[in-house]
Amino acid sequence: MKYTLITGASKGIGKAFAYECAAKGMNLLLVARSESLLSKLAEELSAKYKIAVDWHVADLLDHNAHKKVFGWVAEKGYNVNMLINNAGMGLYGEFSKVDLEDHLKVMHLNMDSLIRMAHEFLTTTDANQKRYLLNTSSSGAYQPVPYMSIYGASKSFVLSFSYALRYELLKKNVHVTALCPGGTETEFFTPAKMEKVVEKNASFMMKPDEVARVGLAGVLANKAAVIPGFINKLSALSVRFAPTDVVTATAATFFKPD
């Protein structure tokens, strides 16, 4: 029996991924920090879709979380053939006015933890089967993002890493895809203290189930990167032809504090 492992599964895009995968009959392993949310979600999904669902509480800011998660997978004897590397966080504000430790947490979760999970997945799961790795990046990966400088840079890292890893694994029966959503209606913005930014850009926001649908379809179809939403696609394309100063100034208009 094959399983899809989803990080950041209790809320937002991760939760939407859980529903999208479940609707396709995929068995699930859900990883997040909230035991109550994971337990409730697992119960709902198994009852509605008649699939096998298990969950594991983990804080991916823990440097050993990847070992603990895949140690649990091995102990349970689960065969994981897909990893949706979705856990991430953002931080809003002028770089020098935000505590350095908070910046480092964003970098650790969005980059270091993602790499640790990807490496553990590729080195501990069955290489004789087709495997799938989806890394959640962002449309912010395509240009500098003032007032979210560390977040944007970390997502550029994820996109570049995914492209490079995809090339290395071309002949090894592994699909590697980067998902690059724009603004999505999730709880992401509250801890990042971005409520006013959300209000200002409400017309551009997408639903998490739309993002998850595009992401899952993309990795199953072995696409290198997928960008949900026409406006987000157009924006990512346009930055290739505009001067960096113009691109950066344009991005700043969406995020500049009032």
C-alpha positions in Angstrom: 0.0 0.0 0.0 1.4 3.4 -1.1 1.2 6.6 0.9 1.5 10.3 0.2 3.2 12.2 3.0 2.2 15.9 3.4 3.9 18.4 5.6 2.1 21.4 7.0 -1.0 19.3 6.5 -3.3 20.7 9.2 -4.1 24.1 7.6 -4.1 26.1 4.4 -2.6 24.6 1.2 -1.4 21.5 3.0 -4.9 20.7 4.2 -6.2 21.4 0.7 -3.6 19.0 -0.6 -4.9 16.3 1.8 -8.4 16.7 0.5 -7.3 16.7 -3.2 -5.2 13.6 -2.7 -7.9 11.8 -0.7 -10.4 12.5 -3.5 -8.1 10.6 -5.8 -8.0 7.6 -3.5 -4.5 8.3 -2.2 -3.6 7.0 1.2 -2.2 9.7 3.4 0.4 10.5 6.1 -0.2 13.9 7.6 2.5 15.9 9.4 2.1 19.1 11.3 2.4 20.6 14.8 -1.2 20.4 15.9 -2.3 17.0 17.3 -6.0 18.1 17.5 -6.2 19.4 14.0 -4.4 16.4 12.5 -6.5 13.9 14.4 -9.7 15.6 13.3 -8.6 15.9 9.6 -7.5 12.3 9.5 -10.9 11.1 10.9 -12.8 13.3 8.3 -10.7 12.1 5.3 -10.8 8.4 6.2 -14.6 8.5 6.8 -15.4 10.5 3.6 -13.0 8.9 1.1 -12.5 5.4 2.6 -8.7 5.7 2.5 -6.0 4.9 5.0 -4.9 8.0 6.9 -2.3 8.3 9.7 -0.7 11.4 11.2 2.4 12.4 13.1 3.0 15.5 15.2 6.3 17.2 14.3 7.7 20.7 14.5 9.9 21.0 11.4 11.9 23.8 13.0 13.5 20.9 15.0 16.7 20.1 13.2 16.1 16.3 13.7 12.4 16.4 12.6 13.2 14.7 9.3 14.8 11.8 11.1 11.9 11.5 13.5 9.2 11.7 10.7 10.8 9.0 8.5 11.8 7.0 11.5 8.0 6.9 12.3 7.4 5.9 8.7 9.8 3.0 8.9 8.6 1.9 12.3 5.0 1.7 10.9 6.2 0.0 7.7 4.6 2.6 5.4 5.6 2.7 1.8 5.8 6.4 0.9 6.0 7.1 -2.8 5.1 10.8 -2.7 6.3 13.7 -0.6 4.4 17.0 -0.7 7.0 19.3 0.9 4.6 22.0 1.8 5.4 23.4 5.3 6.6 26.9 5.3 6.3 30.4 6.8 6.5 34.0 6.0 7.6 37.2 7.7 6.7 40.7 6.9 8.4 44.0 7.5 11.6 46.0 6.8 14.5 43.6 7.2 16.4 45.6 9.8 13.3 46.1 11.9 12.6 42.4 12.3 14.4 40.3 14.9 17.2 38.3 13.3 16.1 35.0 15.0 12.7 35.4 13.2 14.5 35.7 9.9 16.5 32.6 10.6 13.4 30.6 11.5 11.9 31.4 8.1 15.2 30.4 6.4 15.3 27.2 8.3 11.8 26.1 7.7 11.5 27.2 4.1 15.0 25.9 3.0 16.9 23.7 5.5 13.9 21.7 6.7 12.6 21.2 3.1 16.0 19.9 2.0 16.3 17.6 5.0 12.8 16.1 4.2 13.6 15.7 0.5 16.9 14.0 1.2 15.4 11.6 3.7 12.6 10.8 1.3 15.0 10.1 -1.6 17.4 8.0 0.5 15.0 6.0 2.6 12.1 5.1 0.4 11.9 2.4 -2.3 13.8 3.6 -5.3 12.4 0.7 -7.5 9.0 2.4 -7.6 7.9 5.7 -9.3 8.2 8.5 -6.7 7.0 12.0 -6.6 8.4 15.1 -4.9 6.5 18.4 -4.8 8.2 21.4 -3.2 6.0 24.4 -2.4 7.7 27.5 -3.6 6.0 30.8 -4.5 5.3 33.2 -7.3 7.6 35.4 -5.2 10.4 33.2 -6.3 10.6 34.9 -9.6 11.5 38.4 -8.4 12.8 40.2 -5.3 10.1 40.9 -2.8 10.7 44.1 -0.7 9.3 43.9 2.9 9.3 40.1 2.5 12.9 39.9 1.5 13.9 36.7 3.3 10.7 34.9 2.3 11.1 35.7 -1.3 14.7 34.7 -1.3 14.0 31.4 0.4 11.3 30.6 -2.2 13.8 31.4 -5.0 16.1 28.9 -3.4 13.3 26.3 -3.4 12.6 26.9 -7.1 16.3 26.7 -8.1 16.8 23.6 -5.9 13.8 21.9 -7.5 15.0 22.5 -11.0 18.5 21.2 -10.3 17.2 18.2 -8.4 14.8 17.4 -11.2 17.6 17.3 -13.7 19.7 14.9 -11.5 16.7 12.6 -11.2 15.5 12.6 -14.8 16.5 9.0 -15.4 15.7 7.7 -11.9 11.9 7.5 -12.1 11.3 10.5 -9.8 9.0 13.4 -10.7 10.2 16.7 -9.1 7.9 19.7 -9.3 8.0 23.2 -7.8 4.6 24.7 -7.0 4.6 28.5 -7.2 1.3 30.0 -5.9 0.6 33.6 -5.5 -1.5 35.0 -2.7 -3.7 32.3 -1.3 -6.6 32.6 1.2 -5.0 30.7 4.1 -3.9 31.4 7.7 -0.4 32.1 6.4 -0.8 35.8 6.6 -1.9 36.2 10.2 1.3 35.0 11.9 3.2 37.0 9.3 1.2 40.1 10.4 0.1 40.8 6.9 -3.7 41.5 7.4 -3.5 44.9 5.7 -1.5 43.5 2.8 -4.3 40.9 2.3 -6.9 43.6 2.3 -5.0 45.6 -0.3 -4.6 42.6 -2.6 -7.8 40.7 -2.0 -8.8 40.7 -5.6 -5.7 38.6 -6.5 -6.1 36.0 -3.9 -6.8 32.3 -4.8 -8.6 29.5 -3.0 -6.3 26.9 -1.5 -8.2 24.1 -3.1 -7.5 25.6 -6.5 -3.8 25.8 -5.7 -3.6 22.2 -4.5 -5.5 20.9 -7.6 -2.9 22.6 -9.9 0.0 21.4 -7.8 -1.1 17.8 -7.6 -1.9 17.7 -11.3 1.5 19.2 -12.1 3.6 16.7 -10.2 1.6 13.7 -11.5 2.2 15.1 -15.0 5.9 15.5 -14.3 6.0 19.3 -14.8 9.1 21.2 -13.7 7.1 24.1 -12.2 3.5 25.1 -12.0 2.0 28.5 -11.3 -1.7 28.6 -10.4 -3.7 31.5 -11.8 -3.4 33.5 -15.0 -2.3 36.7 -13.3 0.4 34.9 -11.5 1.6 33.2 -14.7 1.6 36.5 -16.5 3.6 38.2 -13.7 6.2 35.4 -13.6 6.6 35.7 -17.4 6.8 39.5 -17.5 9.7 39.7 -15.0 12.0 38.0 -17.5 11.8 41.0 -19.8 11.8 43.9 -17.4 14.8 45.5 -15.7 15.3 44.3 -12.2 14.8 47.7 -10.6 11.4 48.0 -12.3 10.4 44.5 -11.2 11.5 45.1 -7.6 9.7 48.5 -7.5 6.5 46.9 -8.9 6.6 44.1 -6.3 7.1 46.7 -3.5 3.8 48.3 -4.4 1.9 45.2 -3.3 3.7 44.9 0.0 4.8 48.4 1.1 3.3 49.2 4.5 0.8 52.1 4.5 
